């Protein structure tokens, strides 16, 4: 039969192995996502720059739109004048 102390020591070892693997995988993911993000920003900048060279601002606006994201907050709404009218 298993002793209670043996079970506790086994579970502690398993927990440490899982924790070590988690930390390693988290580091790998973080490094790869950083590289991917830098490549993404570089691609957007290259597209905008090529548009500017051709005197075309549409790629720059597209890049800004992609960087802004799809969510909108209510802070982007219209601003009322000091007399309260729109």
C-alpha positions as CSV (number, residue, x, y, z in Angstrom):
1,X,0.0,0.0,0.0
2,X,1.0,3.6,-0.5
3,X,1.8,5.7,2.4
4,X,0.3,9.1,2.7
5,X,3.7,10.8,2.8
6,X,4.7,9.0,-0.4
7,X,1.6,10.3,-2.1
8,X,2.2,13.8,-0.9
9,X,5.8,13.8,-2.1
10,X,4.8,12.4,-5.5
11,X,2.1,15.0,-6.0
12,X,4.5,17.7,-5.0
13,X,7.0,16.5,-7.5
14,X,4.4,16.4,-10.3
15,X,3.3,19.9,-9.4
16,X,6.8,21.1,-9.6
17,X,7.3,19.4,-13.0
18,X,4.1,21.0,-14.4
19,X,5.1,24.4,-13.0
20,X,8.5,24.1,-14.6
21,X,7.0,23.1,-18.0
22,X,4.5,25.9,-17.8
23,X,7.2,28.5,-17.1
24,X,9.3,27.2,-20.0
25,X,6.3,27.2,-22.5
26,X,5.2,30.6,-21.3
27,X,8.7,31.9,-22.1
28,X,8.7,30.3,-25.5
29,X,5.3,31.7,-26.3
30,X,6.2,35.2,-25.2
31,X,9.4,35.2,-27.3
32,X,7.6,34.0,-30.4
33,X,4.7,36.4,-30.0
34,X,7.2,39.3,-29.6
35,X,8.8,38.4,-32.9
36,X,5.4,38.0,-34.6
37,X,4.3,41.4,-33.3
38,X,7.5,43.1,-34.6
39,X,7.0,41.4,-38.0
40,X,3.4,42.6,-38.1
41,X,4.4,46.2,-37.2
42,X,7.2,46.1,-39.8
43,X,4.8,44.9,-42.5
44,X,2.3,47.7,-41.7
45,X,5.1,50.3,-41.8
46,X,6.5,49.0,-45.1
47,X,3.0,49.1,-46.7
48,X,2.4,52.7,-45.4
49,X,5.9,53.8,-46.6
50,X,5.4,52.3,-50.0
51,X,2.1,54.2,-50.3
52,X,3.8,57.4,-49.3
53,X,6.4,57.0,-51.9
54,X,3.6,56.7,-54.5
55,X,1.9,59.7,-53.0
56,X,-1.0,57.5,-51.8
57,X,-2.1,57.8,-48.2
58,X,-4.7,55.0,-48.3
59,X,-2.2,52.3,-47.0
60,X,-1.3,54.6,-44.1
61,X,-5.0,55.0,-43.2
62,X,-5.4,51.2,-43.4
63,X,-2.4,50.7,-41.1
64,X,-3.8,53.1,-38.6
65,X,-7.2,51.4,-38.8
66,X,-5.6,48.0,-38.1
67,X,-3.5,49.3,-35.2
68,X,-6.6,51.0,-33.7
69,X,-8.5,47.7,-33.5
70,X,-12.1,46.9,-34.0
71,X,-13.5,47.9,-30.6
72,X,-14.8,51.4,-30.1
73,X,-15.5,53.2,-26.9
74,X,-18.1,55.8,-26.2
75,X,-15.3,58.3,-25.7
76,X,-15.1,58.6,-29.5
77,X,-18.5,60.2,-29.6
78,X,-19.4,63.7,-30.6
79,X,-18.4,66.5,-28.3
80,X,-21.0,69.0,-27.2
81,X,-20.3,72.7,-27.4
82,X,-20.1,74.9,-24.4
83,X,-23.8,76.0,-24.9
84,X,-24.9,72.4,-24.8
85,X,-25.7,72.0,-28.6
86,X,-24.1,69.5,-30.8
